[in-house]
Amino acid sequence: MTQQIPDPEVPEEKTFRGWRLLGYLGLVVLVLAIVAAVVDWVVLGPLLGRAF
């Protein structure tokens, strides 16, 4: 049984990491939602007469 050694001059194919990309996008959306909620609570709430 022989084992093939990969040729160092042939680059390996890079796989598309779709789930990782979706995770990053989800994290960005979550952070933006948190920032929007904090701005609404701290800045817009008192302007519109809402209590903390």
N, C-alpha and C positions, 0 to 999 in steps of 0.2 A: 504494500500500500504506500503510494508516494504522495507526498504533500506538496501542493503547488505554492511556491513563494511568489507573492505579488511583485510585479515589475515596478521598481521605484520611479521609473520615468512616466508611467501611466497614472494620471491622477484618478483618485477614486471619485465616483459620482457623489455629489452632495445631494442629500435628500431634502425635499421641501418639508419644513417643520410647520405644518398648518396649525396644529393644536397649540404650539408655542406662540405663534403669531396671534391666534385668537385669544390666548391668555393675556398677552400684552395689551391687546386692544380692550379686552374686558377690564383690565386693571386701570387703564387710562380713563375709560368711561366711569368706573367706580370713583376714582379720585376726583374727576370733574363734577360728579354728582355730589360728593361730600363738600367740595369747595362751594358749589352753588347753594347747598343747604345752609352752610355756615354764613355765607354772605346774606342770604335771605333772612336768617335768624338775627344776625348782629346788625346789619345795616338797614335793611328794608323794614324789618319788624317795627322798630321804634318810629320810623317815618310814617308808617301806616296806622299807628296807634295800637299795635299788638303788644302784649306784655311778653316778657322773657319767659 
